[in-house]
Amino acid sequence: MSATSSSAAEPTEALVETVQSWFVDNFLDGETQLVGGPNTALEALDASYQVCGGLPSLQTRSSSVKPNGACPELFTEMNASCTCLSGLDEAEDTWEFRVRAKPSESSMTVYPWTQATTDALEIDAIQTLYVPNTLQKL
């Protein structure tokens, strides 16, 4: 099952190439990043193609772990797994994350669809976090 809607307008081939190129350029194989909101490369996508509805998520590119199917197809095609973070709402004025470095020898065989923001998030990097205007504290 894909995290996209079949009724959404399909992105153009040029937009798909731009988005996929951005993803490959910004994620090393095996790397997990905390990503927040659509950046300029992604904001042109229909909302149904936004990862986790545009809220922060963990995104992993891996050639050794099968994609978990939680990403829109255009990311899944790039060996991406997406993990939506539960406990976040665009209307809140504060978001909190607990992060720690992902072990270099991660034994992950499948990435979850969701993870609580109260968990320690194991990541390699933090992408620029694009947040709603209502957010006061991060």
N, C-alpha and C positions, 0 to 999 in steps of 0.2 A: 504494500500500500504506500502510496506517495503522499507527501504532505502538501499536495497542490489540489486545486479544484479543476474539474474538467470543464467548467463553464467559463473560465477565465480566458481572456484574449491571449493567444500564444505570442510569446516574445519574438521579435524579428530575428533572423539568423545573425545579423550583425550584432544585435544586443546580446544574444547568447554567446557569441564569440568574445565579445568584450568582457562579459561577466566571467566566463570560463578562463580567459587569459588572466584576469585579475586574480582569480582563485589560485591558479597554478603559480603565478608570480609571487604570491604572498604566503603560500603554505608549502613547507617542505614535506617530503614523504614521512609519515609517521608523526607529524606535528599536530598537537591539539592547541587551539587558541580560544580564548574568551573573546567573543565578537559581539558587539552591541549595535544594533540598528543598521539600517541601510546606509552605506556610504555613497559617494557620488557615482561610483561604478554600478551600484546596485539599486539606487533609488528610482531608476527608470523602469524597473520591473513592476508588473502588476502586483498588488498586495498578496495575491495567492501564490506568487513565486518568491515571496520574501521568506527567509528562514525564520521559523518560530514567530511568524506574524510581525517581524521587525523588532522583537524584544531580544535582549541578550541571550546568547546561546554558546555552547561549546561546539566547535567545528573541527573535525579531524580529517586529514587527507592521508589515506593509507593504501599502499599496494598489497599489504599482507593481511589486512582485516577487511572482510566483506562489508560494504556500505550497509548501514542499519535501516535504510529506507525512510528515514525521517526527514530527509532533505528534499527540496524540490528536485525533479528529475535532472535538470541541467547541472546541479551539483553532484548528484549521485553518479552521473556519467563520468565525473572527474575523481571517482573513488572517495567521495566525501560521506562522512557520517555526521549527523547533526543531533545534538542533545539540547532540547529546550529546557530552560531553567524555570521550575515552578516556584511560585511565591513572588513573582514580579507583576506589577500592574503599571501601565502608563500613567495612571492618575495619581500614583503615590509620589511624595516629594523626597523620599529617601530609598536608595537601593544599596544593599550591602552584599559583598562577596567575600568569601574566605577562599584564598587560593594558596596553592603550594606547587612546587615544581613537580612535574610528572617524572616518575622514576625513569632513568635512561633505558632500563630493560623492562619496559611495560609488558605485562603478560595478558593484556586485554585481547580477548578473542571476539568480542562484540561490544558495541557502544550502545548505551541505553537511549531510549527516545526522550526520557525526561530525567531530571535530577533536581533535587531541592537546592535552593540557593543557600540554605543553612548548612549543607554539606561542604567539606573542604573540596574545592574544585581543583583537580590535578591538570595542570596546563603547562605548555612550553612557552607561551607568549600571550600578550594581551594586545589585540588590535585596537585601533582608536575606537572609543566607545561613543557612538552617536546616541544621544539621550533626548527624551522629550523636554520641552521648555519648562514643564512643571517640576522637573527634578531639581532639588536644592542641594542634596547631599549624596555623595557616592562613596 
